[in-house]
Structures are given as structure tokens and as C-alpha cells.
């Protein structure tokens, strides 16, 4: 990222349930520090608004009150809800933020002190002026899309503060910008010290979702937080999916859809000019290409 006439500053902070790393390149180290601090503030704001655990977050207020009355949310939360709604509609409910109920039942999320039932994304009403209402008592979790949105907001903040080139990595959700392509290693979930593949990104993002470290036993079967919202079942055939796209929020959501639909998600990937790397249970990789992107398998 750094040229002879520029400097690079790298910082990391614990946010979004992971470590967020931000690198910024430019000509003034002090200005870069200020830009990185502003980018971290944007990520922290997304965390504050969309946390399932914080009782004062927009998500918690919706889960508590939206069945009884309209709830006004932050414009950023509204944007993520609209994005989630579109991915639910375009995937026929495979992507569904109301699967939070199942994640609670499997102890991936804490049980909220509210009544909820088995409903779907169709029971969420997005009203004008960032108001949200639920037709039925339900709970939502934005964990499958908000991290990608946070990465995008951090990138926007860096650019708005005059940064020439940068990388934001939030626990495997990565976006890069600048004139120089960046080589991104996709970690193999069954062998963390080994790369499942390498992608050279320029002005693009990549998100990865995997089940190897999150899978656990529920009775006689194994479950994971990666759910098919249409069936309510955990994805089982794959151990990891990585998606590269122009922005990180769609890449983040598409990883969950590809987990369930596999190659059937190709039309949706094409719509977002996205590529996907699928890892089978035996570790064998396969690519679905839909846009110019330098990729290199390493098995």
C-alpha cells in the first residue's frame, strides 16, 4: 500500500465481537491517525446501534417494542434492514434475520426477555422515516449483515478524511481501496495455519463465513449459526464460503445464501458482480466466478 512518498498507519481494536484492523496510507501520519480514529468511531456506532446484546440498541428496541408500536431507528439501521429485506426477497427467504429465534434456542444468542414466535422476514414492515413495525411477535438479529456494513462505513470514513489507500478487516470481512491491489489470504477453517485460497483485491471487498469453529451438538445432531431461513436448518455440506463483491455488506449477506444454495446462488452473485469460494467438508475448494478478480487456489 505504501509508496516512497507516503506513510502507512495500522491500528486494531476489539469491536463487533472480533478484532477490527484498519490500515491507512497517505502523506501525513497525524492525519492518518485522525482518519483511523474516525473510522473506528463509525464501526463503534454500528456496533452500538445493531448489537443483539445491548438493551438500548436499535435491534433490542425493535425486538422489545416493534410488535406493539412503530419503532424509530437510526438511518444506518434502516439501511441495513432494507438491505436484509432485499436479500430475503431475492433468496426466497434463505437469508432471514428472524432466524434469531433459532439461534436463541441453540444458545448462540442470549434469550431476550420478550415473547417471540416462529415467523419470517415477511412479518417485518419498513415504514417511512426509518420506522419499523412487526406484524407478529418476533426477534431479529443483524449479525449476518451488520459487520459488512460496518466495514463499508469505515472505508467511507477513511475516504472522506482524505486517505489515499486503506484496508479494513473485521474478523475476516475485508475491504480495500487504492491504486495497488492487495493480496488477501482466505484462511482454511479446518487448518488455520493454511490458506484455502488467495485473492488479489483492488477496490473490492471479501467476506467469509464458516462453521468449523462454531459447530456444536444439539441432541443427536450438529448445528451451526449459519441457517437456511427457508428450512430453519443449519448448513451442512460446506465448511466455509467466501464472497468477493464491490462492497462488504452484500458480500457478507451473500456468504449465508451461498452456504445454503451453493451453485443455485449464481444468478444472485452475478447481480452483485460477486465471486464465491466454496470449501467442501473434505477441504476441496471450488470457485464461482462472475466478475474480473485475480484468484489463486492454494491447497
N, C-alpha and C positions, 0 to 999 in steps of 0.2 A: 504493500500500500504506500510505502514511503519512497519519495524521490530524494535526490540530493538537496533540493532546496526546501524540503518540507520536514516536519516532525510528526511523530505519531505518539498518541497518548492512549493507554489502555487502563481500564478500571473494571472492577467486578463488585457486585453487591447481591446479597440474598433478597430475592423478590419473587413473587409468583410461585412460591413453593420450590424454587430452584435457585441456581446462581445465574444472574444476568451479567454477561460480559459485553462491554462496549469499547470498541476501538475507533479512534477518530484521527484523521490525517489532515494537516494544514500547515500554515506557516507560523502560527503563533501558539505556543504551548499554553499560555494563560487562557486565550480564547477557546482553545480546545477543551480545557478543564471546565470552563463555564458551560460550554455546549453539552459536554457529557453529563454534568450535573443536571442540566435542564432535561436531558433525555431520560435520566434515571427518575426525575420527578414525574415525567409523563407515564413511565411504567408503573410507578408507585400509585399514581392516580387511577390507572386501570385496575390495579390490584384492589384499591380501596373501594371502587365502585362495583366490582364484579366478583368479589370474594363470596364463596358459599358460606364461609365460616364467620365472617364479620356480621353481627346482628344489625349493624347500621348501613350495610352496603345496599346498593340498589337491588341486588339479587335477593337478599334477605327480606327487604321491604316488599318486593313483589310476592315472594313465597308466603309472606305473612298476611298481606292485605289485598292482593290483586283480585281474588275471588269475590271479595266483599265490595270493593270500590276501585276506581281507576287510580293508578299509582303513577306519579310523575317521576321520570328517570332522567338522568344526565343525557345530553345528546350523544355522548360516546356509547353509553349503554344502549341507547336506541339504535345506533348504527349497527352494533353487534347483534342485537335482536333481529333487526331487519335482514342482516346477512345470514343469520341462523335460519330464519324463516324461509329464505330463498333456497338455501341448501336442503332444507327439509322437503320443500315442494319439488325441487328438481331431482331429488333422490327417492321420491315416493316414501318419505319418512324414514329412510335408513339413518340419516342424520337427524337426531331428535333430542333437543335439550331437556325434554321432560323425562328422559330415561334416568334422571336424577333419582327417581323413586327406587329404581333397581339398584343403583349404586349405594343408596342408603341401606337397603335390605341386605346387601352384601358387605356392608361395613367399610366401603370405600369413602363414604361421606358420613358426617355425623347426622344423627336423626334430629331434624328440626322440631320445635315444639308447635307444630301446626298439623292440621288434618290434610291428608292428601290421598289421592287415589290413582288408579291406572288410567291415565288419559294420554293425549298426544299433542303434538305441536299445533294441530288444528284448533285446539281449545285456547290458544293464545291470541288475543286481539290487540293489534298495534294501532292505537288511535292517534289522532292528530296531537301536535305539540308535545311529543315524547311521552304520551300517556299510554299505559299498558293495563289491560284487564284480562282476567281469566274467566272462561265460561264455566269451568269446573274447578273444584279444589285440586290443585296440583302444585308441584315444585319444579323449578328449573335449575340447571347448573350450566354455566357458560365455560366450564373448564376445557371443553373441546374446541374452542374457537377464540377465547379471550387472549390467550398467550400470543397467538399470531397477531392479533390486533394490537397488543402492547408493543410488539416488535416494530410493527408499521408506524405506530405513533412515535417511537423512539427515533426511527430513521427520519421521519418528517421533521422532528425537532432538531436533529443534527443538521439537516439541510437548511432549515430556517435560520440557524445560527451560523451559517457561512462555512460549514465543514465541507472540505473538498472530497473526501472519501471516508467511508466508515463501514464497520461491521457490528451488528448487534446479534448476540447469541443468547437465547433464553432457554437453556436446558435442551438444546437440540433444534429449536426453532430459530433459524438463521436468516438474516437478510443482509445483502451487501450493496454498496453503491460506490461509484467512482469509475475512473477510466481503466483501471487494471483488474483483470479477472482474478478471483480468489479461489484457491483450491480448498474445497470442503470435503472432509472425510466423514463418511457415514459409518458410525460405529456398529459393529456386529453385536446384536443383543445377547447372543449366546457366548461370545468371546470378546469382552470389552477391549482387550488389547489389540484387536484385529479389525481392520476396516472391511466392511461389506462392499464398499464401492467408494469412488471418488468423483466429485462433480466440480467442474470449474464454472463458477457463477460470476456473472457480471450484470449488475442492475437487476438481480433476481433474488428470490427467497427460496428456502427449503425448510420443510417441517418434517419431523419424524415421529411416528407413534409405534410403540412396541409393547408386547405383552410378557416378555420373558421375565422381567423383574417384578411385574405387578400381578402375575397369575397366582391364584390361591384356590384352595379346595373348599367347596361349599357342599357339604354332604358327600355324595359319591362322585361329583363332577368338579372339574376345574372351571373357574370363571375368571374374567378379567374386566377391567373398566372400559374396554373397547366393545361397545354394544351395537348390535344391529337394532335400531329403533323400530324397524318394521316387525321383527320377530321377537324382540326382547331377549335375544340370546347373545352370548359372548362370541366374538370372532375366534375361530379355532384353527383354520387352515394355515394362517400366516403367523410369523412371529414379529414381523416388522414391516412397515410401509413408510417410505419417504416420498414426498411430493415436492417438486420444484415448480414455482409459479412466479408471476411478476410481483405479487405481494404475499405477505406471510399469512394474513388471515384466511384467504381462500386455500392456501397450501395446508394450513392447519386443519381446516374442516375436511378437505378432500382426503387426508390420510385416513380418517374414520370411515369415509364412504368406500374408498378402495379396499379397506380391510374386509368389508362385507361383500362388495360387488365384484372385486377383482377386475378382470378384463371388461366386465359389463359396464364399468365406470368410464370407459374410454371416451364416449361422447361428452361426458361432463368435463373430463380432463381437457379435451380439445376446446371446449367452450372457454376455458380459462387459460388456454395456451400453456398447459401444465404437462409435466412428465412424472412418471412414478417408478420407483424401485420397490419391488416386492421381494421379501425374503421368506422362503418356504420353511417349514419346520425342520427340514434337513439342512438348512442353511444355504440352499441353492438360490441365487438371485435371478430375477428376470426384470426387464425394463419395459415400460410402455412409453413410447416417445410421441410427443405431439408438438414440439417446438424446438428451435435451434438451441442446443445445450450440449457442451462438451462433456461427455461422461466416460468414465474409465472403470471397468469392473476390476476388483481386486479380491480374489477368493483364495 
